[in-house]
Amino acid sequence: MGNGFLKIDYFLRTYTDLPVYKASYDLLLLVYEFSNPLSRDYKYTIGERLKSETLELLLLVFKSSTTDEKNKKAFILEAIDKIELIRLLLRVLKDLKQLSLKYAHSCN
């Protein structure tokens, strides 16, 4: 039983140490931080979508780092699509004056 735990522990450390995983996780934390003060109209529409898409991005990074080479490309391409959607949602919030410059620069 202890040997299996060591394998799981190594597996978890492997993908969580990746820079892309760390950046995605930091982005998720940032999205949660700045979505709180959004006005009500945007908090429950764009804000919730942004949280969901960012969480899905993190999951895709995990999947791409733990799958075989044959399936890795599909997860990476899907993650790129998520990044573009997240970028678009952030731009909309910035243009609607819902995103402060502090957060806008952090997301670039």
CYANA upper distance limits for C-alpha pairs under 8 A (distance plus 0.5 A):
  1 MET  CA      5 PHE  CA      7.11
  2 GLY  CA      6 LEU  CA      6.93
  3 ASN  CA      7 LYS  CA      7.06
  4 GLY  CA      8 ILE  CA      6.85
  5 PHE  CA      9 ASP  CA      6.52
  6 LEU  CA     10 TYR  CA      6.58
  7 LYS  CA     11 PHE  CA      6.55
  8 ILE  CA     12 LEU  CA      6.64
  9 ASP  CA     13 ARG  CA      6.75
 10 TYR  CA     14 THR  CA      6.59
 11 PHE  CA     15 TYR  CA      7.41
 12 LEU  CA     16 THR  CA      6.68
 13 ARG  CA     17 ASP  CA      6.41
 14 THR  CA     18 LEU  CA      7.60
 15 TYR  CA     21 TYR  CA      7.44
 15 TYR  CA     62 PHE  CA      7.04
 15 TYR  CA     65 SER  CA      6.65
 15 TYR  CA     66 THR  CA      7.94
 16 THR  CA     21 TYR  CA      6.42
 16 THR  CA     22 LYS  CA      7.19
 17 ASP  CA     21 TYR  CA      7.63
 17 ASP  CA     22 LYS  CA      7.47
 18 LEU  CA     22 LYS  CA      6.84
 19 PRO  CA     23 ALA  CA      6.55
 20 VAL  CA     24 SER  CA      6.57
 20 VAL  CA     61 VAL  CA      7.82
 21 TYR  CA     25 TYR  CA      6.56
 21 TYR  CA     58 LEU  CA      7.18
 21 TYR  CA     61 VAL  CA      6.70
 21 TYR  CA     62 PHE  CA      7.79
 22 LYS  CA     26 ASP  CA      6.58
 23 ALA  CA     27 LEU  CA      6.62
 24 SER  CA     28 LEU  CA      6.73
 24 SER  CA     54 THR  CA      7.92
 24 SER  CA     57 LEU  CA      7.58
 24 SER  CA     58 LEU  CA      6.19
 25 TYR  CA     29 LEU  CA      6.87
 25 TYR  CA     58 LEU  CA      7.05
 26 ASP  CA     30 LEU  CA      6.66
 27 LEU  CA     31 VAL  CA      6.57
 27 LEU  CA     54 THR  CA      7.89
 27 LEU  CA    107 CYS  CA      7.61
 28 LEU  CA     32 TYR  CA      6.83
 28 LEU  CA     51 LYS  CA      7.44
 28 LEU  CA     54 THR  CA      6.23
 28 LEU  CA     55 LEU  CA      7.07
 29 LEU  CA     33 GLU  CA      6.66
 30 LEU  CA     34 PHE  CA      6.71
 30 LEU  CA    103 TYR  CA      8.27
 31 VAL  CA     35 SER  CA      6.37
 31 VAL  CA     50 LEU  CA      7.74
 31 VAL  CA     51 LYS  CA      6.89
 31 VAL  CA     54 THR  CA      8.45
 32 TYR  CA     36 ASN  CA      7.24
 32 TYR  CA     51 LYS  CA      7.32
 34 PHE  CA     38 LEU  CA      7.70
 34 PHE  CA     99 LEU  CA      8.00
 34 PHE  CA    103 TYR  CA      7.75
 35 SER  CA     43 LYS  CA      6.77
 35 SER  CA     47 GLY  CA      6.16
 36 ASN  CA     43 LYS  CA      7.75
 37 PRO  CA     43 LYS  CA      8.44
 38 LEU  CA     42 TYR  CA      6.69
 38 LEU  CA     43 LYS  CA      5.69
 38 LEU  CA     47 GLY  CA      8.07
 38 LEU  CA     98 GLN  CA      6.59
 38 LEU  CA     99 LEU  CA      8.44
 39 SER  CA     43 LYS  CA      6.40
 39 SER  CA     98 GLN  CA      7.91
 40 ARG  CA     44 TYR  CA      7.01
 41 ASP  CA     45 THR  CA      7.40
 42 TYR  CA     46 ILE  CA      5.82
 42 TYR  CA     47 GLY  CA      6.48
 43 LYS  CA     47 GLY  CA      4.98
 43 LYS  CA     48 GLU  CA      6.93
 44 TYR  CA     48 GLU  CA      5.90
 45 THR  CA     49 ARG  CA      6.72
 46 ILE  CA     50 LEU  CA      6.44
 46 ILE  CA     89 LEU  CA      7.26
 46 ILE  CA     93 LEU  CA      8.28
 47 GLY  CA     51 LYS  CA      6.80
 48 GLU  CA     52 SER  CA      6.69
 49 ARG  CA     53 GLU  CA      6.55
 50 LEU  CA     54 THR  CA      6.52
 50 LEU  CA     86 ILE  CA      6.77
 50 LEU  CA     89 LEU  CA      7.13
 50 LEU  CA     90 LEU  CA      8.41
 51 LYS  CA     55 LEU  CA      6.63
 52 SER  CA     56 GLU  CA      6.68
 53 GLU  CA     57 LEU  CA      6.62
 53 GLU  CA     82 LYS  CA      6.97
 53 GLU  CA     85 LEU  CA      8.29
 53 GLU  CA     86 ILE  CA      7.18
 54 THR  CA     58 LEU  CA      6.88
 54 THR  CA     82 LYS  CA      8.04
 54 THR  CA     86 ILE  CA      7.41
 55 LEU  CA     59 LEU  CA      6.88
 56 GLU  CA     60 LEU  CA      6.68
 56 GLU  CA     82 LYS  CA      8.28
 57 LEU  CA     61 VAL  CA      6.75
 57 LEU  CA     79 ALA  CA      6.14
 57 LEU  CA     82 LYS  CA      6.53
 57 LEU  CA     83 ILE  CA      7.75
 58 LEU  CA     62 PHE  CA      6.82
 59 LEU  CA     63 LYS  CA      6.66
 60 LEU  CA     64 SER  CA      6.47
 60 LEU  CA     75 PHE  CA      6.32
 60 LEU  CA     76 ILE  CA      7.73
 60 LEU  CA     78 GLU  CA      7.89
 60 LEU  CA     79 ALA  CA      6.34
 61 VAL  CA     65 SER  CA      6.71
 61 VAL  CA     75 PHE  CA      7.95
 61 VAL  CA     76 ILE  CA      7.81
 61 VAL  CA     79 ALA  CA      7.45
 62 PHE  CA     66 THR  CA      6.77
 63 LYS  CA     67 THR  CA      6.47
 63 LYS  CA     72 LYS  CA      8.26
 63 LYS  CA     75 PHE  CA      7.24
 64 SER  CA     71 ASN  CA      8.12
 64 SER  CA     72 LYS  CA      5.37
 64 SER  CA     73 LYS  CA      8.04
 64 SER  CA     75 PHE  CA      5.76
 64 SER  CA     76 ILE  CA      6.70
 65 SER  CA     72 LYS  CA      7.84
 67 THR  CA     71 ASN  CA      6.87
 67 THR  CA     72 LYS  CA      6.46
 68 ASP  CA     72 LYS  CA      6.63
 69 GLU  CA     73 LYS  CA      7.84
 71 ASN  CA     75 PHE  CA      7.37
 72 LYS  CA     76 ILE  CA      6.78
 73 LYS  CA     77 LEU  CA      6.61
 74 ALA  CA     78 GLU  CA      6.69
 75 PHE  CA     79 ALA  CA      6.58
 76 ILE  CA     80 ILE  CA      6.75
 77 LEU  CA     81 ASP  CA      6.95
 78 GLU  CA     82 LYS  CA      6.86
 79 ALA  CA     83 ILE  CA      6.70
 80 ILE  CA     84 GLU  CA      6.88
 81 ASP  CA     85 LEU  CA      6.82
 82 LYS  CA     86 ILE  CA      6.56
 83 ILE  CA     87 ARG  CA      6.54
 84 GLU  CA     88 LEU  CA      6.67
 85 LEU  CA     89 LEU  CA      6.73
 86 ILE  CA     90 LEU  CA      6.64
 87 ARG  CA     91 ARG  CA      6.65
 88 LEU  CA     92 VAL  CA      6.74
 89 LEU  CA     93 LEU  CA      6.83
 90 LEU  CA     94 LYS  CA      6.64
 90 LEU  CA     99 LEU  CA      8.21
 90 LEU  CA    104 ALA  CA      8.18
 91 ARG  CA     95 ASP  CA      6.55
 92 VAL  CA     96 LEU  CA      6.58
 93 LEU  CA     97 LYS  CA      6.77
 93 LEU  CA     98 GLN  CA      5.55
 93 LEU  CA     99 LEU  CA      6.04
 94 LYS  CA     98 GLN  CA      6.17
 94 LYS  CA     99 LEU  CA      5.19
 94 LYS  CA    100 SER  CA      7.64
 94 LYS  CA    104 ALA  CA      7.50
 99 LEU  CA    103 TYR  CA      6.89
 99 LEU  CA    104 ALA  CA      6.83
100 SER  CA    104 ALA  CA      6.64
101 LEU  CA    105 HIS  CA      6.50
102 LYS  CA    106 SER  CA      6.98
103 TYR  CA    107 CYS  CA      6.77
104 ALA  CA    108 ASN  CA      7.27
